[in-house]
Amino acid sequence: MIPAVPLLHDSLIHSSARLPSKFAVVCQGQRVTYAEIDARSNALANALARRGVERGDRVVVFIDNSVEAVVAFWAALKANAVVSMIHPHTKADKLAWLLNDCRATALVTHANLASIFTDAAQRSKHLKSVVVAGAFDRERYGWHEGSVAWNEAVANERSDIAPPRRCIDIDLAAIIYTSGSTGEPKGVMLTHRNMMTAAKSITTYLENREDDVIIGLLPLSFDYGLYQMIMAFTVGAKLVLEKGFTYPTQVMKTVVDEGVTGFPGVPTIFAMMTEMKNIKDYDLRKVRYVTNTAAALPVKHILALKDLFPTARIFSMYGLTECKRCTYLPPEDLDRKPTSVGIAIPNTEMWIVDDQGNVAGPNVVGQLVIRGATVMAGYWEKPEETARKLKPGPVPGERVLYTGDLCKMDEEGYLSFVGRLDDIIKSRGEKVAPKEIEAILYSIEGVKEAAVIGVPDAVFGQAPKAFVALEQGATVDDKELRRVCQERLESFMVPKYFEIVKSLPKSDNGKIDKKALA
């Protein structure tokens, strides 16, 4: 029986009780029902609890999009823990940093990522357990006394019942890491209430229903990708989970074969679709809605999407991890307000403030402020960063989110995104911190100065561009710069453009002037 005040994982429990034999996830040839996801997550939750995971502990899930990743997410919540989904392309140094930053008690991962997690986990100070899916090599993982094969961990655990419920809805459900303006990742703390509210709001305006088939092309480590799964489970829909859009022809065939009705994407995916010569060969009339976030859709992409999805409603949306979603543009307003990112999502309020903190009038550019139950609890153990983002709201004691984004709102309340107060680059649906790239560039022998900015890009929305000044006599070229970046950075962080210059412009205080570069 579900308690009067539900938690996030009750969306799975409720859908499993109501639709036990319905397929919840289709992924890489596997078709898994709601009852199976519920049972498997119960068993893993019991295994995690037996291995030392307690209420409020952090469980890191480091797995590519897969059934195992879905099960691990729900299992961590059922174990009364806080789950953190980490991108499978994360390098060992960064993974080690993340494990130590959140003081993870458990790591759930896959054997095909052993070259990364083995090194990272050895540097973790708090891990009690490492659960490894796939082929388990006892000698390879034997360095950690808590390492265990997934199948072995759950072999004798109950699958009909989860550990006793300890949490309430204001407890943390997840920490989603996002790059900070200093280059050091920030953990966005989201409560059960935050995430349930966001899922309810989005499924309301998308009119999601039980017979929806939603395709998941984005990483579960990316909140836009993660919420596709949460939303599907909230309404009892089917999630068709893919590892990405690397093989467009194969993905589009799956869209048709599975009867996909919901197609969430980003400009990169839509641009790739328009470049497919045979795209018209696919019957996409079952797709009833298409969503876009990460960047406002260019008008040419809107026209292309209307052509690709003739029966679909197209939603342009805007948001940030700190509150999940801010706005959506009702499809009926797409033609008359094509450059807008829309109105506030249900159960959310927004306004614009000027430099003095006063509410700005229509069409005045200022910082966007968001009020609602979706607003994060704060940044993990970063009180100063939290204080800059969460400030007193209109009701005494509440905090509202100062997004750090420059926007303007017209007389009808429709928002237009203008730019960012900091220099974070949003490329391919991911947030990129220039400082992380610059640190790698500075480590290359012969590099004297480096600066990275975001430049407009038709495919990526924004793309990182690196400016590099070399030491006298250095022979480094752009191929070497790219090679090192590809070795040490996630793929979405590697600059698309490199420019070697004699020197970088400086401001009056001696700092590199990125505005001059732009």
C-alpha positions in Angstrom: 0.0 0.0 0.0 1.4 3.4 -1.0 1.6 5.9 1.9 -0.6 9.1 1.8 2.6 11.1 1.1 4.4 9.3 -1.7 8.1 9.3 -2.6 9.6 9.3 -6.0 9.9 5.6 -6.3 6.2 5.1 -5.6 5.7 6.0 -9.3 7.3 2.6 -10.1 5.5 0.8 -7.2 2.1 2.2 -8.3 2.7 1.4 -12.0 3.9 -2.1 -11.2 0.8 -2.8 -9.0 -1.5 -1.4 -11.7 0.3 -2.7 -14.9 2.5 -5.6 -13.8 2.8 -7.3 -17.1 3.2 -4.2 -19.2 6.6 -3.6 -20.7 8.2 -0.7 -18.9 11.6 -0.7 -20.7 12.7 -1.8 -24.1 16.5 -1.7 -24.4 19.1 -3.5 -26.6 16.8 -6.4 -27.3 15.5 -6.7 -23.7 11.8 -6.2 -22.9 11.2 -5.8 -19.2 7.9 -5.4 -17.5 7.0 -3.1 -14.6 6.7 -6.1 -12.3 10.2 -7.2 -13.3 11.7 -3.7 -12.7 10.0 -3.6 -9.4 11.2 -7.0 -8.3 14.8 -6.5 -9.5 15.1 -3.1 -7.8 13.7 -4.6 -4.6 16.4 -7.3 -4.6 19.2 -4.8 -5.4 17.9 -2.4 -2.7 18.0 -5.2 -0.2 21.6 -6.0 -1.3 22.7 -2.4 -0.9 21.1 -2.2 2.5 22.8 -5.4 3.6 26.1 -4.0 2.4 26.0 -0.9 4.5 23.8 1.6 2.6 21.7 3.6 5.1 19.2 6.4 4.9 20.7 9.5 3.2 23.8 7.7 2.0 24.9 8.4 -1.5 24.8 5.7 -4.2 26.6 6.5 -7.5 25.4 4.8 -10.6 28.0 4.7 -13.3 26.4 2.7 -16.1 25.5 3.5 -19.7 21.8 3.7 -20.7 20.6 0.1 -19.9 18.0 -1.9 -18.0 20.7 -2.2 -15.2 20.9 1.6 -15.0 17.1 1.9 -14.6 17.0 -0.8 -12.0 19.9 0.7 -10.0 18.2 4.2 -10.0 15.1 2.8 -8.4 17.0 0.4 -6.1 19.0 3.3 -4.6 15.8 5.2 -3.7 14.2 2.1 -2.3 17.3 1.6 -0.1 16.5 5.1 1.4 19.7 6.5 -0.3 20.4 9.5 -2.5 21.2 8.5 -6.1 23.7 10.2 -8.4 23.8 9.1 -12.0 27.2 9.7 -13.6 27.8 10.0 -17.4 29.5 6.8 -18.7 32.1 8.8 -20.6 33.4 10.4 -17.4 37.2 9.9 -17.0 38.8 8.2 -14.0 40.1 11.4 -12.3 36.7 13.1 -12.4 34.9 9.9 -11.3 37.2 9.7 -8.3 36.6 13.3 -7.5 32.8 12.8 -7.6 32.9 9.7 -5.4 34.9 11.5 -2.8 32.9 14.8 -3.1 29.6 13.1 -2.3 31.3 10.5 0.0 29.5 7.7 -1.9 28.9 4.6 0.2 28.2 2.4 -2.8 29.0 2.3 -6.5 26.8 0.4 -9.0 28.6 0.0 -12.3 29.3 -2.3 -15.3 32.3 -4.5 -16.1 32.7 -2.8 -19.5 33.7 0.4 -17.6 36.3 -1.4 -15.5 39.2 0.6 -16.8 37.6 3.8 -15.4 35.9 2.7 -12.2 38.6 0.5 -10.9 41.1 3.3 -10.8 38.6 5.8 -9.5 37.2 3.5 -6.8 40.6 2.8 -5.4 41.0 6.5 -4.7 37.6 6.7 -2.9 37.7 7.0 0.9 34.2 6.0 1.7 33.0 3.2 -0.6 31.7 0.2 1.3 30.4 -1.7 -1.8 31.0 -1.9 -5.5 28.3 -3.8 -7.4 29.4 -4.8 -10.9 27.0 -5.9 -13.6 28.2 -7.9 -16.5 31.2 -10.3 -16.6 32.7 -10.2 -13.1 36.5 -10.7 -12.8 37.1 -11.5 -9.2 40.9 -11.1 -9.5 40.5 -7.7 -11.3 38.1 -6.3 -8.7 39.5 -8.2 -5.7 41.3 -5.1 -4.4 38.1 -3.9 -2.8 36.6 -6.2 -0.1 33.2 -4.9 -0.9 33.3 -5.6 -4.6 30.7 -8.1 -5.8 29.0 -9.3 -9.0 25.5 -8.0 -9.3 24.0 -11.5 -9.7 25.8 -12.7 -6.6 24.7 -9.6 -4.6 21.0 -10.2 -5.3 21.0 -14.0 -5.4 19.6 -14.5 -1.9 17.7 -11.2 -1.5 14.0 -10.8 -1.4 12.5 -9.4 -4.5 8.9 -9.1 -3.3 9.6 -6.4 -0.7 12.0 -3.5 -0.4 13.9 -2.4 2.7 11.7 -0.6 5.3 10.8 3.0 4.2 12.8 5.6 6.2 12.5 8.8 4.1 9.9 11.5 3.8 9.3 13.7 0.8 11.6 16.5 1.8 14.6 14.1 2.0 17.1 14.1 -0.8 16.3 11.8 -3.7 19.2 12.7 -6.1 22.4 14.7 -6.6 22.8 15.7 -10.2 26.3 17.0 -10.9 26.7 20.0 -13.2 29.8 21.9 -14.2 30.3 25.1 -12.2 31.7 28.4 -13.4 35.0 27.6 -11.7 35.2 24.3 -13.5 34.5 22.3 -10.3 31.3 20.3 -10.6 28.4 21.3 -8.4 26.0 18.7 -7.0 22.4 19.9 -7.4 20.4 18.5 -4.5 16.9 17.5 -5.4 14.3 16.2 -2.9 11.7 13.6 -3.6 9.2 16.5 -3.6 11.3 18.4 -6.1 11.4 15.6 -8.6 7.8 14.4 -8.2 6.6 18.0 -8.7 8.6 18.4 -11.8 7.5 15.1 -13.3 3.8 15.9 -12.5 4.1 19.4 -14.0 5.7 18.2 -17.3 3.5 15.2 -17.8 0.5 17.6 -17.3 1.3 20.0 -20.1 2.6 17.2 -22.4 -0.6 15.3 -21.6 1.4 12.1 -21.1 -0.7 8.9 -20.7 -0.4 5.2 -20.2 -0.4 4.3 -23.9 2.6 6.6 -24.6 5.8 5.1 -25.9 8.7 7.5 -25.1 12.1 7.2 -26.7 15.1 7.9 -24.5 18.1 9.0 -26.6 19.8 11.1 -24.0 22.0 9.8 -21.1 20.2 9.0 -17.8 23.0 11.1 -16.2 21.5 14.2 -18.0 18.4 15.4 -16.2 16.5 15.7 -19.5 17.2 12.1 -20.2 16.6 10.9 -16.6 13.2 12.6 -16.5 12.0 10.7 -19.6 12.3 7.6 -17.5 10.7 9.1 -14.4 7.8 10.6 -16.4 7.2 7.3 -18.2 7.0 5.4 -14.9 4.8 8.1 -13.4 2.0 7.5 -16.0 2.7 3.9 -16.7 4.1 4.5 -20.2 6.7 2.5 -22.1 10.3 3.7 -22.3 12.4 2.8 -25.3 15.9 3.3 -24.1 18.8 3.9 -26.5 22.5 4.7 -25.9 22.3 7.7 -28.1 21.8 8.8 -31.7 25.2 7.5 -33.0 23.4 5.2 -35.5 20.4 7.3 -36.7 19.1 4.7 -39.2 18.9 2.1 -36.5 17.2 4.5 -34.1 14.7 5.7 -36.6 13.7 2.1 -37.4 13.2 1.5 -33.7 11.0 4.6 -33.5 8.8 3.1 -36.2 8.8 -0.5 -35.0 8.0 0.4 -31.4 5.3 3.0 -32.3 7.0 5.9 -30.5 4.6 8.6 -29.5 7.0 10.9 -27.5 10.2 12.1 -29.1 12.4 14.2 -26.7 15.5 15.6 -28.4 18.1 18.4 -28.6 19.1 20.6 -31.6 22.0 18.2 -32.3 19.7 15.2 -32.8 17.2 17.2 -34.9 20.0 18.6 -37.1 21.3 15.0 -37.7 17.8 13.9 -38.7 17.4 16.6 -41.3 20.7 15.5 -42.8 19.5 11.9 -43.3 18.8 11.4 -47.0 16.2 8.7 -46.3 14.4 10.3 -43.4 11.2 10.5 -45.4 11.2 6.7 -45.7 10.2 6.5 -42.0 6.5 6.7 -41.1 6.6 9.0 -38.0 2.8 9.7 -37.9 2.5 7.9 -34.5 4.7 10.5 -32.9 2.2 12.8 -31.2 4.7 15.2 -29.5 8.3 16.4 -29.9 10.2 18.2 -27.2 13.3 20.3 -27.3 15.4 21.8 -24.5 19.0 23.0 -23.9 18.6 25.8 -26.4 15.9 27.6 -28.2 15.1 25.9 -31.5 16.2 27.9 -34.6 13.3 28.7 -36.8 14.7 26.5 -39.6 14.7 23.6 -37.2 11.1 24.3 -36.2 10.1 24.2 -39.9 12.1 21.0 -40.4 10.5 19.3 -37.4 7.0 20.2 -38.7 8.0 18.5 -41.9 9.5 15.5 -40.3 6.7 15.0 -37.7 3.5 16.0 -39.6 1.1 14.9 -36.9 3.2 15.9 -33.8 2.8 18.8 -31.4 6.2 20.5 -31.1 7.2 21.8 -27.7 10.1 24.3 -27.3 11.2 24.3 -23.6 13.8 25.9 -21.4 15.1 24.9 -18.0 18.1 24.2 -15.8 19.1 21.4 -13.5 18.5 23.6 -10.4 14.8 23.5 -11.0 14.5 21.0 -13.9 12.1 23.0 -16.1 11.2 26.7 -16.2 9.1 27.2 -19.3 7.4 25.5 -22.3 6.0 27.1 -25.4 2.5 25.7 -26.2 2.6 24.3 -29.7 -0.3 26.5 -30.8 1.9 29.6 -30.1 4.9 28.3 -32.1 4.1 30.2 -35.2 3.4 33.5 -33.6 6.2 33.4 -31.1 8.9 31.2 -32.7 11.8 32.7 -30.8 10.2 32.4 -27.3 10.8 29.6 -24.9 7.3 30.0 -23.6 5.4 30.4 -20.4 5.9 29.1 -16.8 5.3 25.4 -16.4 2.3 24.4 -14.2 2.6 25.1 -10.5 5.6 27.5 -11.1 6.0 31.2 -11.1 8.7 33.4 -12.8 9.8 37.0 -13.1 12.7 39.1 -14.2 14.8 41.3 -11.9 17.1 44.1 -12.9 20.6 44.7 -11.5 19.1 46.3 -8.3 16.9 43.3 -7.7 13.7 45.1 -8.6 11.0 43.3 -10.7 11.5 44.4 -14.3 8.8 45.4 -16.7 7.9 43.8 -20.1 10.7 43.4 -22.6 13.4 44.5 -20.1 16.4 42.2 -20.0 17.3 41.0 -16.6 17.9 37.9 -14.5 15.3 35.2 -14.5 13.9 34.2 -11.1 11.9 30.9 -10.5 9.5 30.1 -7.6 8.0 26.7 -7.0 8.4 23.3 -5.5 10.8 22.2 -8.3 13.5 24.6 -7.0 16.5 22.6 -5.7 17.5 22.3 -2.0 20.9 23.7 -2.8 24.3 22.7 -4.0 25.9 19.8 -2.2 28.2 21.2 0.5 28.6 24.5 -1.3 26.9 27.1 1.0 28.3 30.1 -0.8 27.3 28.9 -4.2 23.9 28.1 -2.8 23.4 31.5 -1.3 24.1 33.2 -4.6 21.4 31.1 -6.3 18.8 30.7 -3.6 17.5 34.0 -2.1 14.5 35.1 0.0 11.2 35.0 -1.8 7.9 36.8 -1.3 6.8 34.5 1.5 8.9 34.8 4.7 11.3 31.9 5.1 11.1 30.6 1.5 13.9 30.7 -1.1 13.5 31.3 -4.8 16.0 30.5 -7.6 18.1 33.2 -9.2 18.9 31.4 -12.4 21.9 33.4 -13.5 20.3 33.6 -17.0 19.5 36.8 -18.8 16.0 36.8 -20.2 13.2 39.1 -21.1 9.4 38.6 -20.9 6.8 40.2 -23.1 3.5 41.7 -22.2 1.8 38.3 -22.4 4.3 36.6 -20.1 6.2 34.7 -22.8 9.9 34.4 -22.1 12.9 34.9 -24.4 16.3 33.7 -23.5 19.1 36.2 -24.0 22.3 34.8 -22.5 24.1 33.6 -19.4 25.6 35.7 -16.6 28.5 33.4 -16.4 30.4 31.8 -19.3 29.1 28.3 -19.1 28.7 26.8 -22.5 25.7 24.7 -23.2 26.6 22.3 -26.1 24.8 19.2 -27.3 22.5 19.4 -24.3 25.4 19.4 -21.8 26.9 22.1 -19.7 30.5 22.7 -20.4 32.8 24.7 -18.0 35.6 26.5 -20.0 37.9 26.3 -17.0 37.9 22.5 -17.2 39.1 22.6 -20.8 41.5 25.4 -20.1 43.1 23.4 -17.4 43.9 20.6 -19.9 45.2 23.0 -22.5 47.5 24.7 -19.9 48.9 21.3 -19.1 50.2 20.8 -22.6 53.9 21.6 -23.0 54.4 24.8 -25.1 51.0 26.3 -24.3 51.4 29.8 -22.7 47.8 31.0 -22.5 44.4 29.5 -23.1 40.9 30.7 -23.1 37.7 28.9 -24.1 34.4 30.5 -25.1 31.1 29.4 -26.5 30.3 30.3 -30.1 27.0 29.9 -31.9 26.7 26.6 -33.8 23.8 25.5 -36.0 24.1 21.9 -34.8 25.2 22.1 -31.2 23.4 25.3 -30.2 26.8 26.4 -28.8 30.2 24.9 -29.4 33.4 25.4 -27.4 36.2 27.3 -29.2 39.7 27.4 -27.8 42.1 30.2 -28.2 45.7 29.3 -27.5 48.9 31.4 -27.3 52.1 29.4 -27.5 55.5 29.9 -25.8 58.3 31.2 -28.0 59.6 28.4 -30.2 56.8 26.0 -29.4 55.6 23.8 -32.3 52.3 22.6 -30.9 49.6 22.6 -33.6 45.8 22.3 -33.4 45.9 18.6 -34.1 48.0 18.0 -31.0 45.7 20.2 -28.9 42.7 18.2 -30.1 44.4 14.9 -29.5 45.1 15.7 -25.8 41.6 17.1 -25.2 40.1 13.9 -26.7 42.2 11.8 -24.4 41.4 13.7 -21.2 37.9 15.2 -21.6 34.4 13.9 -22.2 33.6 14.0 -25.9 31.1 16.8 -25.5 33.7 19.0 -23.8 36.3 18.7 -26.6 36.4 22.1 -28.4 35.0 22.0 -31.9 37.3 24.8 -32.9 40.9 25.7 -32.1 42.7 28.9 -33.0 46.3 29.6 -32.2 47.0 33.2 -31.7 50.1 35.3 -30.9 48.6 36.6 -27.7 45.2 36.8 -25.9 43.6 40.2 -25.2 43.7 41.4 -21.6 41.4 43.6 -19.6 42.6 46.6 -17.5 43.2 44.3 -14.5 45.4 42.0 -16.5 42.9 39.2 -16.9 42.2 37.5 -20.2 39.3 39.4 -21.8 36.9 36.8 -23.1 34.4 39.5 -24.2 37.0 40.7 -26.7 37.5 37.2 -28.0 33.8 36.8 -28.5 
